Amino acid sequence: MEVTLDEKDAGDWFYRGEGAANIVLSYSVHSLDGSSSFSKHERLLWKDYEELILAPTKEIAARLYVQRMKPLLGAKHIDAGIQVHASKEFMEKTKKNVNRSHQSWCIRASEVDTLGTYVLLISDHSLFPQA
């Protein structure tokens, strides 16, 4: 399934941090697509785990996540992410959003490349659902 992030999607992504050549954004769902409890981006990310995608609520999905992923959290199971197409408008609006939310006291180590056409979508493994 080919997904393209457009200008209208940029408002759902928020500055989280940066380092060297990368800017980290966090995705916040304001509205859900379809009847699933997951957004279209989350469904794309978790496509190999149908039971998570079909879970009727985020709470049930969180429990399934813990059950399914707990044995996989070793060093050899690194999340390589997936490449998602991003429009020029998405990149430009995201750059404006990042510049607006960037703390003035932080060192600017990186910047959004508005000429890029793809972004890397990776699960946020810094937060674990409550089991």
Backbone atoms as SQL, in Angstrom:
CREATE TABLE atoms (id INTEGER PRIMARY KEY, chain TEXT, resi INTEGER, resn TEXT, atom TEXT, x REAL, y REAL, z REAL);
INSERT INTO atoms VALUES
  (1, 'A', 1, 'MET', 'N', 0.852, -1.168, 0.000),
  (2, 'A', 1, 'MET', 'CA', 0.000, 0.000, 0.000),
  (3, 'A', 1, 'MET', 'C', 0.899, 1.233, 0.000),
  (4, 'A', 2, 'GLU', 'N', 0.759, 2.068, -1.006),
  (5, 'A', 2, 'GLU', 'CA', 1.536, 3.306, -1.115),
  (6, 'A', 2, 'GLU', 'C', 0.824, 4.412, -0.349),
  (7, 'A', 3, 'VAL', 'N', 1.509, 5.015, 0.591),
  (8, 'A', 3, 'VAL', 'CA', 0.975, 6.116, 1.383),
  (9, 'A', 3, 'VAL', 'C', 1.817, 7.342, 1.086),
  (10, 'A', 4, 'THR', 'N', 1.160, 8.481, 0.929),
  (11, 'A', 4, 'THR', 'CA', 1.864, 9.744, 0.732),
  (12, 'A', 4, 'THR', 'C', 1.445, 10.703, 1.829),
  (13, 'A', 5, 'LEU', 'N', 2.415, 11.281, 2.501),
  (14, 'A', 5, 'LEU', 'CA', 2.135, 12.308, 3.489),
  (15, 'A', 5, 'LEU', 'C', 2.007, 13.625, 2.751),
  (16, 'A', 6, 'ASP', 'N', 0.868, 14.299, 2.934),
  (17, 'A', 6, 'ASP', 'CA', 0.594, 15.567, 2.260),
  (18, 'A', 6, 'ASP', 'C', 0.616, 16.716, 3.265),
  (19, 'A', 7, 'GLU', 'N', 0.453, 17.923, 2.759),
  (20, 'A', 7, 'GLU', 'CA', 0.463, 19.119, 3.608),
  (21, 'A', 7, 'GLU', 'C', -0.540, 19.015, 4.755),
  (22, 'A', 8, 'LYS', 'N', -1.708, 18.454, 4.483),
  (23, 'A', 8, 'LYS', 'CA', -2.737, 18.329, 5.534),
  (24, 'A', 8, 'LYS', 'C', -2.305, 17.400, 6.665),
  (25, 'A', 9, 'ASP', 'N', -1.356, 16.498, 6.408),
  (26, 'A', 9, 'ASP', 'CA', -0.863, 15.576, 7.421),
  (27, 'A', 9, 'ASP', 'C', 0.186, 16.196, 8.331),
  (28, 'A', 10, 'ALA', 'N', 0.819, 17.277, 7.901),
  (29, 'A', 10, 'ALA', 'CA', 1.939, 17.867, 8.644),
  (30, 'A', 10, 'ALA', 'C', 1.535, 18.317, 10.043),
  (31, 'A', 11, 'GLY', 'N', 0.304, 18.739, 10.241),
  (32, 'A', 11, 'GLY', 'CA', -0.144, 19.195, 11.552),
  (33, 'A', 11, 'GLY', 'C', -0.233, 18.092, 12.589),
  (34, 'A', 12, 'ASP', 'N', -0.153, 16.828, 12.158),
  (35, 'A', 12, 'ASP', 'CA', -0.228, 15.694, 13.087),
  (36, 'A', 12, 'ASP', 'C', 1.146, 15.250, 13.575),
  (37, 'A', 13, 'TRP', 'N', 2.199, 15.902, 13.106),
  (38, 'A', 13, 'TRP', 'CA', 3.566, 15.521, 13.457),
  (39, 'A', 13, 'TRP', 'C', 4.192, 16.635, 14.274),
  (40, 'A', 14, 'PHE', 'N', 4.822, 16.277, 15.416),
  (41, 'A', 14, 'PHE', 'CA', 5.352, 17.256, 16.349),
  (42, 'A', 14, 'PHE', 'C', 6.826, 16.998, 16.637),
  (43, 'A', 15, 'TYR', 'N', 7.574, 18.073, 16.768),
  (44, 'A', 15, 'TYR', 'CA', 9.002, 18.014, 17.056),
  (45, 'A', 15, 'TYR', 'C', 9.237, 17.279, 18.362),
  (46, 'A', 16, 'ARG', 'N', 10.164, 16.317, 18.348),
  (47, 'A', 16, 'ARG', 'CA', 10.495, 15.555, 19.548),
  (48, 'A', 16, 'ARG', 'C', 11.954, 15.719, 19.929),
  (49, 'A', 17, 'GLY', 'N', 12.821, 15.836, 18.940),
  (50, 'A', 17, 'GLY', 'CA', 14.245, 15.999, 19.216),
  (51, 'A', 17, 'GLY', 'C', 15.048, 15.898, 17.940),
  (52, 'A', 18, 'GLU', 'N', 16.362, 15.995, 18.089),
  (53, 'A', 18, 'GLU', 'CA', 17.221, 15.918, 16.916),
  (54, 'A', 18, 'GLU', 'C', 18.624, 15.556, 17.331),
  (55, 'A', 19, 'GLY', 'N', 19.410, 15.183, 16.354),
  (56, 'A', 19, 'GLY', 'CA', 20.809, 14.886, 16.584),
  (57, 'A', 19, 'GLY', 'C', 21.484, 14.561, 15.273),
  (58, 'A', 20, 'ALA', 'N', 22.697, 15.016, 15.132),
  (59, 'A', 20, 'ALA', 'CA', 23.506, 14.782, 13.934),
  (60, 'A', 20, 'ALA', 'C', 22.715, 15.140, 12.682),
  (61, 'A', 21, 'ALA', 'N', 22.253, 14.152, 11.938),
  (62, 'A', 21, 'ALA', 'CA', 21.584, 14.418, 10.661),
  (63, 'A', 21, 'ALA', 'C', 20.106, 14.082, 10.691),
  (64, 'A', 22, 'ASN', 'N', 19.536, 13.889, 11.881),
  (65, 'A', 22, 'ASN', 'CA', 18.138, 13.457, 11.963),
  (66, 'A', 22, 'ASN', 'C', 17.299, 14.354, 12.856),
  (67, 'A', 23, 'ILE', 'N', 16.066, 14.531, 12.448),
  (68, 'A', 23, 'ILE', 'CA', 15.067, 15.205, 13.273),
  (69, 'A', 23, 'ILE', 'C', 14.013, 14.165, 13.605),
  (70, 'A', 24, 'VAL', 'N', 13.643, 14.073, 14.875),
  (71, 'A', 24, 'VAL', 'CA', 12.661, 13.089, 15.311),
  (72, 'A', 24, 'VAL', 'C', 11.339, 13.802, 15.558),
  (73, 'A', 25, 'LEU', 'N', 10.299, 13.305, 14.901),
  (74, 'A', 25, 'LEU', 'CA', 8.953, 13.836, 15.072),
  (75, 'A', 25, 'LEU', 'C', 8.083, 12.757, 15.688),
  (76, 'A', 26, 'SER', 'N', 7.069, 13.170, 16.398),
  (77, 'A', 26, 'SER', 'CA', 6.114, 12.258, 17.004),
  (78, 'A', 26, 'SER', 'C', 4.767, 12.455, 16.330),
  (79, 'A', 27, 'TYR', 'N', 4.081, 11.361, 16.075),
  (80, 'A', 27, 'TYR', 'CA', 2.790, 11.411, 15.399),
  (81, 'A', 27, 'TYR', 'C', 1.670, 11.425, 16.424),
  (82, 'A', 28, 'SER', 'N', 0.756, 12.350, 16.282),
  (83, 'A', 28, 'SER', 'CA', -0.395, 12.451, 17.163),
  (84, 'A', 28, 'SER', 'C', -1.657, 12.365, 16.327),
  (85, 'A', 29, 'VAL', 'N', -2.486, 11.374, 16.606),
  (86, 'A', 29, 'VAL', 'CA', -3.705, 11.155, 15.827),
  (87, 'A', 29, 'VAL', 'C', -4.813, 12.055, 16.357),
  (88, 'A', 30, 'HIS', 'N', -5.367, 12.877, 15.459),
  (89, 'A', 30, 'HIS', 'CA', -6.511, 13.711, 15.837),
  (90, 'A', 30, 'HIS', 'C', -7.814, 13.063, 15.408),
  (91, 'A', 31, 'SER', 'N', -7.770, 12.338, 14.308),
  (92, 'A', 31, 'SER', 'CA', -8.965, 11.630, 13.855),
  (93, 'A', 31, 'SER', 'C', -8.525, 10.307, 13.266),
  (94, 'A', 32, 'LEU', 'N', -9.347, 9.299, 13.415),
  (95, 'A', 32, 'LEU', 'CA', -9.010, 7.971, 12.941),
  (96, 'A', 32, 'LEU', 'C', -9.677, 7.699, 11.612),
  (97, 'A', 33, 'ASP', 'N', -8.993, 6.931, 10.769),
  (98, 'A', 33, 'ASP', 'CA', -9.531, 6.564, 9.462),
  (99, 'A', 33, 'ASP', 'C', -10.272, 5.246, 9.575),
  (100, 'A', 34, 'GLY', 'N', -11.464, 5.172, 9.035),
  (101, 'A', 34, 'GLY', 'CA', -12.200, 3.913, 9.029),
  (102, 'A', 34, 'GLY', 'C', -12.672, 3.513, 10.412),
  (103, 'A', 35, 'SER', 'N', -12.998, 2.228, 10.575),
  (104, 'A', 35, 'SER', 'CA', -13.548, 1.761, 11.836),
  (105, 'A', 35, 'SER', 'C', -12.477, 1.219, 12.766),
  (106, 'A', 36, 'SER', 'N', -11.243, 1.099, 12.323),
  (107, 'A', 36, 'SER', 'CA', -10.161, 0.578, 13.144),
  (108, 'A', 36, 'SER', 'C', -9.785, 1.607, 14.207),
  (109, 'A', 37, 'SER', 'N', -9.190, 1.139, 15.298),
  (110, 'A', 37, 'SER', 'CA', -8.709, 2.058, 16.323),
  (111, 'A', 37, 'SER', 'C', -7.336, 2.616, 15.969),
  (112, 'A', 38, 'PHE', 'N', -6.794, 2.223, 14.814),
  (113, 'A', 38, 'PHE', 'CA', -5.499, 2.705, 14.345),
  (114, 'A', 38, 'PHE', 'C', -5.678, 3.678, 13.184),
  (115, 'A', 39, 'SER', 'N', -4.764, 4.643, 13.087),
  (116, 'A', 39, 'SER', 'CA', -4.755, 5.568, 11.952),
  (117, 'A', 39, 'SER', 'C', -4.205, 4.833, 10.730),
  (118, 'A', 40, 'LYS', 'N', -4.291, 5.457, 9.566),
  (119, 'A', 40, 'LYS', 'CA', -3.759, 4.828, 8.345),
  (120, 'A', 40, 'LYS', 'C', -2.256, 4.615, 8.456),
  (121, 'A', 41, 'HIS', 'N', -1.535, 5.530, 9.116),
  (122, 'A', 41, 'HIS', 'CA', -0.091, 5.375, 9.263),
  (123, 'A', 41, 'HIS', 'C', 0.235, 4.240, 10.230),
  (124, 'A', 42, 'GLU', 'N', -0.527, 4.128, 11.303),
  (125, 'A', 42, 'GLU', 'CA', -0.305, 3.035, 12.244),
  (126, 'A', 42, 'GLU', 'C', -0.631, 1.686, 11.599),
  (127, 'A', 43, 'ARG', 'N', -1.706, 1.633, 10.799),
  (128, 'A', 43, 'ARG', 'CA', -2.046, 0.381, 10.107),
  (129, 'A', 43, 'ARG', 'C', -0.945, -0.021, 9.140),
  (130, 'A', 44, 'LEU', 'N', -0.344, 0.947, 8.475),
  (131, 'A', 44, 'LEU', 'CA', 0.766, 0.663, 7.567),
  (132, 'A', 44, 'LEU', 'C', 1.964, 0.124, 8.354),
  (133, 'A', 45, 'LEU', 'N', 2.260, 0.758, 9.464),
  (134, 'A', 45, 'LEU', 'CA', 3.392, 0.365, 10.286),
  (135, 'A', 45, 'LEU', 'C', 3.228, -1.043, 10.855),
  (136, 'A', 46, 'TRP', 'N', 2.014, -1.410, 11.254),
  (137, 'A', 46, 'TRP', 'CA', 1.749, -2.695, 11.917),
  (138, 'A', 46, 'TRP', 'C', 1.101, -3.713, 10.990),
  (139, 'A', 47, 'LYS', 'N', 1.245, -3.536, 9.687),
  (140, 'A', 47, 'LYS', 'CA', 0.557, -4.398, 8.717),
  (141, 'A', 47, 'LYS', 'C', 0.861, -5.883, 8.883),
  (142, 'A', 48, 'ASP', 'N', 2.022, -6.230, 9.425),
  (143, 'A', 48, 'ASP', 'CA', 2.385, -7.632, 9.602),
  (144, 'A', 48, 'ASP', 'C', 1.753, -8.257, 10.848),
  (145, 'A', 49, 'TYR', 'N', 1.060, -7.451, 11.639),
  (146, 'A', 49, 'TYR', 'CA', 0.449, -7.924, 12.886),
  (147, 'A', 49, 'TYR', 'C', -1.054, -7.638, 12.847),
  (148, 'A', 50, 'GLU', 'N', -1.741, -8.453, 12.065),
  (149, 'A', 50, 'GLU', 'CA', -3.160, -8.228, 11.804),
  (150, 'A', 50, 'GLU', 'C', -3.997, -8.169, 13.084),
  (151, 'A', 51, 'GLU', 'N', -3.647, -8.992, 14.092),
  (152, 'A', 51, 'GLU', 'CA', -4.443, -8.974, 15.326),
  (153, 'A', 51, 'GLU', 'C', -4.385, -7.618, 16.021),
  (154, 'A', 52, 'LEU', 'N', -3.271, -6.902, 15.879),
  (155, 'A', 52, 'LEU', 'CA', -3.197, -5.553, 16.446),
  (156, 'A', 52, 'LEU', 'C', -4.096, -4.593, 15.677),
  (157, 'A', 53, 'ILE', 'N', -4.016, -4.657, 14.358),
  (158, 'A', 53, 'ILE', 'CA', -4.798, -3.753, 13.512),
  (159, 'A', 53, 'ILE', 'C', -6.296, -3.978, 13.695),
  (160, 'A', 54, 'LEU', 'N', -6.699, -5.235, 13.894),
  (161, 'A', 54, 'LEU', 'CA', -8.120, -5.556, 14.029),
  (162, 'A', 54, 'LEU', 'C', -8.651, -5.361, 15.440),
  (163, 'A', 55, 'ALA', 'N', -7.783, -5.051, 16.391),
  (164, 'A', 55, 'ALA', 'CA', -8.236, -4.840, 17.768),
  (165, 'A', 55, 'ALA', 'C', -9.244, -3.691, 17.798),
  (166, 'A', 56, 'PRO', 'N', -10.382, -3.889, 18.483),
  (167, 'A', 56, 'PRO', 'CA', -11.428, -2.859, 18.474),
  (168, 'A', 56, 'PRO', 'C', -11.095, -1.604, 19.285),
  (169, 'A', 57, 'THR', 'N', -10.144, -1.697, 20.230),
  (170, 'A', 57, 'THR', 'CA', -9.775, -0.527, 21.032),
  (171, 'A', 57, 'THR', 'C', -8.265, -0.467, 21.186),
  (172, 'A', 58, 'LYS', 'N', -7.765, 0.715, 21.519),
  (173, 'A', 58, 'LYS', 'CA', -6.329, 0.882, 21.752),
  (174, 'A', 58, 'LYS', 'C', -5.878, 0.065, 22.967),
  (175, 'A', 59, 'GLU', 'N', -6.735, -0.087, 23.952),
  (176, 'A', 59, 'GLU', 'CA', -6.385, -0.834, 25.151),
  (177, 'A', 59, 'GLU', 'C', -6.144, -2.304, 24.831),
  (178, 'A', 60, 'ILE', 'N', -7.020, -2.887, 24.018),
  (179, 'A', 60, 'ILE', 'CA', -6.852, -4.283, 23.614),
  (180, 'A', 60, 'ILE', 'C', -5.603, -4.417, 22.748),
  (181, 'A', 61, 'ALA', 'N', -5.396, -3.471, 21.863),
  (182, 'A', 61, 'ALA', 'CA', -4.202, -3.495, 21.022),
  (183, 'A', 61, 'ALA', 'C', -2.938, -3.395, 21.873),
  (184, 'A', 62, 'ALA', 'N', -2.966, -2.582, 22.919),
  (185, 'A', 62, 'ALA', 'CA', -1.805, -2.444, 23.801),
  (186, 'A', 62, 'ALA', 'C', -1.477, -3.771, 24.472),
  (187, 'A', 63, 'ARG', 'N', -2.491, -4.468, 24.928),
  (188, 'A', 63, 'ARG', 'CA', -2.279, -5.775, 25.571),
  (189, 'A', 63, 'ARG', 'C', -1.701, -6.773, 24.564),
  (190, 'A', 64, 'LEU', 'N', -2.260, -6.786, 23.350),
  (191, 'A', 64, 'LEU', 'CA', -1.752, -7.672, 22.301),
  (192, 'A', 64, 'LEU', 'C', -0.310, -7.321, 21.939),
  (193, 'A', 65, 'TYR', 'N', -0.020, -6.033, 21.926),
  (194, 'A', 65, 'TYR', 'CA', 1.341, -5.580, 21.619),
  (195, 'A', 65, 'TYR', 'C', 2.334, -6.154, 22.628),
  (196, 'A', 66, 'VAL', 'N', 2.010, -6.025, 23.900),
  (197, 'A', 66, 'VAL', 'CA', 2.906, -6.523, 24.942),
  (198, 'A', 66, 'VAL', 'C', 3.091, -8.032, 24.804),
  (199, 'A', 67, 'GLN', 'N', 2.002, -8.748, 24.586),
  (200, 'A', 67, 'GLN', 'CA', 2.093, -10.203, 24.438),
  (201, 'A', 67, 'GLN', 'C', 2.929, -10.592, 23.228),
  (202, 'A', 68, 'ARG', 'N', 2.735, -9.904, 22.139),
  (203, 'A', 68, 'ARG', 'CA', 3.385, -10.254, 20.869),
  (204, 'A', 68, 'ARG', 'C', 4.839, -9.795, 20.812),
  (205, 'A', 69, 'MET', 'N', 5.144, -8.610, 21.342),
  (206, 'A', 69, 'MET', 'CA', 6.465, -8.014, 21.195),
  (207, 'A', 69, 'MET', 'C', 7.430, -8.327, 22.333),
  (208, 'A', 70, 'LYS', 'N', 6.930, -8.681, 23.482),
  (209, 'A', 70, 'LYS', 'CA', 7.793, -8.894, 24.642),
  (210, 'A', 70, 'LYS', 'C', 8.974, -9.821, 24.345),
  (211, 'A', 71, 'PRO', 'N', 8.762, -10.965, 23.685),
  (212, 'A', 71, 'PRO', 'CA', 9.916, -11.829, 23.411),
  (213, 'A', 71, 'PRO', 'C', 10.859, -11.287, 22.335),
  (214, 'A', 72, 'LEU', 'N', 10.446, -10.280, 21.606),
  (215, 'A', 72, 'LEU', 'CA', 11.246, -9.762, 20.499),
  (216, 'A', 72, 'LEU', 'C', 12.121, -8.566, 20.857),
  (217, 'A', 73, 'LEU', 'N', 12.100, -8.114, 22.080),
  (218, 'A', 73, 'LEU', 'CA', 12.790, -6.870, 22.426),
  (219, 'A', 73, 'LEU', 'C', 14.295, -7.028, 22.638),
  (220, 'A', 74, 'GLY', 'N', 14.870, -8.075, 22.097),
  (221, 'A', 74, 'GLY', 'CA', 16.317, -8.254, 22.164),
  (222, 'A', 74, 'GLY', 'C', 17.024, -7.382, 21.143),
  (223, 'A', 75, 'ALA', 'N', 18.358, -7.302, 21.258),
  (224, 'A', 75, 'ALA', 'CA', 19.156, -6.435, 20.393),
  (225, 'A', 75, 'ALA', 'C', 19.079, -6.840, 18.921),
  (226, 'A', 76, 'LYS', 'N', 18.844, -8.104, 18.631),
  (227, 'A', 76, 'LYS', 'CA', 18.811, -8.534, 17.228),
  (228, 'A', 76, 'LYS', 'C', 17.505, -8.186, 16.526),
  (229, 'A', 77, 'HIS', 'N', 16.561, -7.616, 17.231),
  (230, 'A', 77, 'HIS', 'CA', 15.268, -7.249, 16.646),
  (231, 'A', 77, 'HIS', 'C', 15.129, -5.733, 16.598),
  (232, 'A', 78, 'ILE', 'N', 15.881, -5.109, 15.720),
  (233, 'A', 78, 'ILE', 'CA', 15.879, -3.655, 15.590),
  (234, 'A', 78, 'ILE', 'C', 14.811, -3.246, 14.586),
  (235, 'A', 79, 'ASP', 'N', 14.068, -2.208, 14.911),
  (236, 'A', 79, 'ASP', 'CA', 13.020, -1.697, 14.030),
  (237, 'A', 79, 'ASP', 'C', 13.670, -0.872, 12.923),
  (238, 'A', 80, 'ALA', 'N', 13.687, -1.419, 11.714),
  (239, 'A', 80, 'ALA', 'CA', 14.290, -0.717, 10.586),
  (240, 'A', 80, 'ALA', 'C', 13.366, 0.339, 10.007),
  (241, 'A', 81, 'GLY', 'N', 12.091, 0.326, 10.379),
  (242, 'A', 81, 'GLY', 'CA', 11.128, 1.295, 9.882),
  (243, 'A', 81, 'GLY', 'C', 10.709, 1.014, 8.452),
  (244, 'A', 82, 'ILE', 'N', 9.858, 1.874, 7.940),
  (245, 'A', 82, 'ILE', 'CA', 9.416, 1.755, 6.548),
  (246, 'A', 82, 'ILE', 'C', 9.529, 3.122, 5.892),
  (247, 'A', 83, 'GLN', 'N', 9.818, 3.108, 4.617),
  (248, 'A', 83, 'GLN', 'CA', 9.961, 4.337, 3.854),
  (249, 'A', 83, 'GLN', 'C', 8.583, 4.763, 3.350),
  (250, 'A', 84, 'VAL', 'N', 8.213, 6.024, 3.606),
  (251, 'A', 84, 'VAL', 'CA', 6.914, 6.565, 3.206),
  (252, 'A', 84, 'VAL', 'C', 7.141, 7.807, 2.349),
  (253, 'A', 85, 'HIS', 'N', 6.424, 7.892, 1.248),
  (254, 'A', 85, 'HIS', 'CA', 6.531, 9.053, 0.361),
  (255, 'A', 85, 'HIS', 'C', 5.974, 10.290, 1.060),
  (256, 'A', 86, 'ALA', 'N', 6.670, 11.413, 0.919),
  (257, 'A', 86, 'ALA', 'CA', 6.231, 12.675, 1.511),
  (258, 'A', 86, 'ALA', 'C', 6.249, 13.751, 0.430),
  (259, 'A', 87, 'SER', 'N', 5.154, 14.476, 0.310),
  (260, 'A', 87, 'SER', 'CA', 5.075, 15.537, -0.698),
  (261, 'A', 87, 'SER', 'C', 5.955, 16.721, -0.293),
  (262, 'A', 88, 'LYS', 'N', 6.301, 17.537, -1.268),
  (263, 'A', 88, 'LYS', 'CA', 7.093, 18.749, -1.017),
  (264, 'A', 88, 'LYS', 'C', 6.349, 19.652, -0.023),
  (265, 'A', 89, 'GLU', 'N', 5.028, 19.740, -0.166),
  (266, 'A', 89, 'GLU', 'CA', 4.222, 20.573, 0.727),
  (267, 'A', 89, 'GLU', 'C', 4.286, 20.065, 2.168),
  (268, 'A', 90, 'PHE', 'N', 4.256, 18.732, 2.342),
  (269, 'A', 90, 'PHE', 'CA', 4.383, 18.142, 3.683),
  (270, 'A', 90, 'PHE', 'C', 5.730, 18.521, 4.289),
  (271, 'A', 91, 'MET', 'N', 6.799, 18.378, 3.500),
  (272, 'A', 91, 'MET', 'CA', 8.136, 18.672, 4.001),
  (273, 'A', 91, 'MET', 'C', 8.280, 20.151, 4.380),
  (274, 'A', 92, 'GLU', 'N', 7.731, 21.043, 3.555),
  (275, 'A', 92, 'GLU', 'CA', 7.832, 22.480, 3.838),
  (276, 'A', 92, 'GLU', 'C', 7.046, 22.856, 5.087),
  (277, 'A', 93, 'LYS', 'N', 5.826, 22.337, 5.223),
  (278, 'A', 93, 'LYS', 'CA', 5.016, 22.663, 6.399),
  (279, 'A', 93, 'LYS', 'C', 5.630, 22.052, 7.657),
  (280, 'A', 94, 'THR', 'N', 6.164, 20.844, 7.543),
  (281, 'A', 94, 'THR', 'CA', 6.824, 20.206, 8.678),
  (282, 'A', 94, 'THR', 'C', 8.037, 21.025, 9.111),
  (283, 'A', 95, 'LYS', 'N', 8.801, 21.546, 8.145),
  (284, 'A', 95, 'LYS', 'CA', 9.959, 22.378, 8.467),
  (285, 'A', 95, 'LYS', 'C', 9.531, 23.614, 9.249),
  (286, 'A', 96, 'LYS', 'N', 8.446, 24.255, 8.817),
  (287, 'A', 96, 'LYS', 'CA', 7.931, 25.426, 9.538),
  (288, 'A', 96, 'LYS', 'C', 7.518, 25.049, 10.954),
  (289, 'A', 97, 'ASN', 'N', 6.825, 23.911, 11.100),
  (290, 'A', 97, 'ASN', 'CA', 6.386, 23.459, 12.422),
  (291, 'A', 97, 'ASN', 'C', 7.573, 23.168, 13.335),
  (292, 'A', 98, 'VAL', 'N', 8.592, 22.514, 12.808),
  (293, 'A', 98, 'VAL', 'CA', 9.792, 22.205, 13.594),
  (294, 'A', 98, 'VAL', 'C', 10.498, 23.490, 14.001),
  (295, 'A', 99, 'ASN', 'N', 10.671, 24.411, 13.068),
  (296, 'A', 99, 'ASN', 'CA', 11.343, 25.682, 13.390),
  (297, 'A', 99, 'ASN', 'C', 10.587, 26.458, 14.453),
  (298, 'A', 100, 'ARG', 'N', 9.262, 26.393, 14.425),
  (299, 'A', 100, 'ARG', 'CA', 8.438, 27.097, 15.410),
  (300, 'A', 100, 'ARG', 'C', 8.581, 26.494, 16.802),
  (301, 'A', 101, 'SER', 'N', 8.713, 25.169, 16.883),
  (302, 'A', 101, 'SER', 'CA', 8.732, 24.501, 18.182),
  (303, 'A', 101, 'SER', 'C', 10.138, 24.249, 18.705),
  (304, 'A', 102, 'HIS', 'N', 11.149, 24.553, 17.913),
  (305, 'A', 102, 'HIS', 'CA', 12.529, 24.325, 18.317),
  (306, 'A', 102, 'HIS', 'C', 12.906, 25.304, 19.418),
  (307, 'A', 103, 'GLN', 'N', 13.515, 24.796, 20.475),
  (308, 'A', 103, 'GLN', 'CA', 13.949, 25.632, 21.594),
  (309, 'A', 103, 'GLN', 'C', 15.142, 26.488, 21.156),
  (310, 'A', 104, 'SER', 'N', 15.104, 27.769, 21.448),
  (311, 'A', 104, 'SER', 'CA', 16.160, 28.684, 21.000),
  (312, 'A', 104, 'SER', 'C', 17.514, 28.350, 21.614),
  (313, 'A', 105, 'TRP', 'N', 17.533, 27.717, 22.789),
  (314, 'A', 105, 'TRP', 'CA', 18.799, 27.404, 23.446),
  (315, 'A', 105, 'TRP', 'C', 19.437, 26.125, 22.916),
  (316, 'A', 106, 'CYS', 'N', 18.726, 25.370, 22.101),
  (317, 'A', 106, 'CYS', 'CA', 19.269, 24.124, 21.543),
  (318, 'A', 106, 'CYS', 'C', 20.202, 24.407, 20.376),
  (319, 'A', 107, 'ILE', 'N', 21.180, 23.569, 20.242),
  (320, 'A', 107, 'ILE', 'CA', 22.067, 23.643, 19.083),
  (321, 'A', 107, 'ILE', 'C', 21.322, 23.063, 17.898),
  (322, 'A', 108, 'ARG', 'N', 21.326, 23.770, 16.776),
  (323, 'A', 108, 'ARG', 'CA', 20.682, 23.279, 15.558),
  (324, 'A', 108, 'ARG', 'C', 21.619, 22.278, 14.894),
  (325, 'A', 109, 'ALA', 'N', 21.362, 20.993, 15.106),
  (326, 'A', 109, 'ALA', 'CA', 22.221, 19.957, 14.537),
  (327, 'A', 109, 'ALA', 'C', 21.727, 19.502, 13.171),
  (328, 'A', 110, 'SER', 'N', 20.464, 19.709, 12.893),
  (329, 'A', 110, 'SER', 'CA', 19.906, 19.237, 11.624),
  (330, 'A', 110, 'SER', 'C', 18.733, 20.117, 11.218),
  (331, 'A', 111, 'GLU', 'N', 18.284, 19.906, 10.000),
  (332, 'A', 111, 'GLU', 'CA', 17.177, 20.689, 9.467),
  (333, 'A', 111, 'GLU', 'C', 16.372, 19.808, 8.520),
  (334, 'A', 112, 'VAL', 'N', 15.075, 20.071, 8.426),
  (335, 'A', 112, 'VAL', 'CA', 14.226, 19.309, 7.518),
  (336, 'A', 112, 'VAL', 'C', 14.654, 19.582, 6.079),
  (337, 'A', 113, 'ASP', 'N', 14.919, 18.522, 5.347),
  (338, 'A', 113, 'ASP', 'CA', 15.312, 18.630, 3.945),
  (339, 'A', 113, 'ASP', 'C', 14.037, 18.700, 3.106),
  (340, 'A', 114, 'THR', 'N', 13.674, 19.891, 2.661),
  (341, 'A', 114, 'THR', 'CA', 12.430, 20.055, 1.900),
  (342, 'A', 114, 'THR', 'C', 12.537, 19.516, 0.483),
  (343, 'A', 115, 'LEU', 'N', 13.719, 19.124, 0.071),
  (344, 'A', 115, 'LEU', 'CA', 13.888, 18.518, -1.253),
  (345, 'A', 115, 'LEU', 'C', 13.715, 16.992, -1.196),
  (346, 'A', 116, 'GLY', 'N', 13.676, 16.449, 0.030),
  (347, 'A', 116, 'GLY', 'CA', 13.488, 15.012, 0.189),
  (348, 'A', 116, 'GLY', 'C', 12.086, 14.590, -0.228),
  (349, 'A', 117, 'THR', 'N', 11.958, 13.362, -0.696),
  (350, 'A', 117, 'THR', 'CA', 10.647, 12.867, -1.123),
  (351, 'A', 117, 'THR', 'C', 10.170, 11.688, -0.278),
  (352, 'A', 118, 'TYR', 'N', 11.007, 11.228, 0.636),
  (353, 'A', 118, 'TYR', 'CA', 10.628, 10.120, 1.503),
  (354, 'A', 118, 'TYR', 'C', 11.026, 10.417, 2.935),
  (355, 'A', 119, 'VAL', 'N', 10.274, 9.854, 3.861),
  (356, 'A', 119, 'VAL', 'CA', 10.602, 9.910, 5.278),
  (357, 'A', 119, 'VAL', 'C', 10.644, 8.477, 5.794),
  (358, 'A', 120, 'LEU', 'N', 11.300, 8.267, 6.919),
  (359, 'A', 120, 'LEU', 'CA', 11.379, 6.955, 7.529),
  (360, 'A', 120, 'LEU', 'C', 10.420, 6.915, 8.707),
  (361, 'A', 121, 'LEU', 'N', 9.464, 6.007, 8.665),
  (362, 'A', 121, 'LEU', 'CA', 8.454, 5.861, 9.705),
  (363, 'A', 121, 'LEU', 'C', 8.865, 4.708, 10.612),
  (364, 'A', 122, 'ILE', 'N', 9.116, 5.015, 11.889),
  (365, 'A', 122, 'ILE', 'CA', 9.581, 4.022, 12.853),
  (366, 'A', 122, 'ILE', 'C', 8.681, 4.082, 14.079),
  (367, 'A', 123, 'SER', 'N', 8.373, 2.924, 14.637),
  (368, 'A', 123, 'SER', 'CA', 7.570, 2.866, 15.855),
  (369, 'A', 123, 'SER', 'C', 8.298, 3.560, 17.000),
  (370, 'A', 124, 'ASP', 'N', 7.537, 4.141, 17.905),
  (371, 'A', 124, 'ASP', 'CA', 8.106, 4.791, 19.084),
  (372, 'A', 124, 'ASP', 'C', 8.294, 3.730, 20.160),
  (373, 'A', 125, 'HIS', 'N', 9.519, 3.238, 20.291),
  (374, 'A', 125, 'HIS', 'CA', 9.809, 2.208, 21.283),
  (375, 'A', 125, 'HIS', 'C', 10.256, 2.804, 22.619),
  (376, 'A', 126, 'SER', 'N', 10.128, 4.119, 22.756),
  (377, 'A', 126, 'SER', 'CA', 10.473, 4.736, 24.034),
  (378, 'A', 126, 'SER', 'C', 9.307, 4.676, 25.011),
  (379, 'A', 127, 'LEU', 'N', 8.120, 4.363, 24.510),
  (380, 'A', 127, 'LEU', 'CA', 6.931, 4.250, 25.355),
  (381, 'A', 127, 'LEU', 'C', 6.379, 2.842, 25.267),
  (382, 'A', 128, 'PHE', 'N', 6.073, 2.255, 26.401),
  (383, 'A', 128, 'PHE', 'CA', 5.500, 0.927, 26.418),
  (384, 'A', 128, 'PHE', 'C', 4.101, 0.984, 26.988),
  (385, 'A', 129, 'PRO', 'N', 3.148, 0.311, 26.371),
  (386, 'A', 129, 'PRO', 'CA', 1.787, 0.285, 26.903),
  (387, 'A', 129, 'PRO', 'C', 1.758, -0.392, 28.258),
  (388, 'A', 130, 'GLN', 'N', 0.839, 0.021, 29.097),
  (389, 'A', 130, 'GLN', 'CA', 0.672, -0.619, 30.408),
  (390, 'A', 130, 'GLN', 'C', 0.040, -1.984, 30.201),
  (391, 'A', 131, 'ALA', 'N', 0.643, -3.019, 30.758),
  (392, 'A', 131, 'ALA', 'CA', 0.140, -4.391, 30.595),
  (393, 'A', 131, 'ALA', 'C', -0.948, -4.683, 31.611);
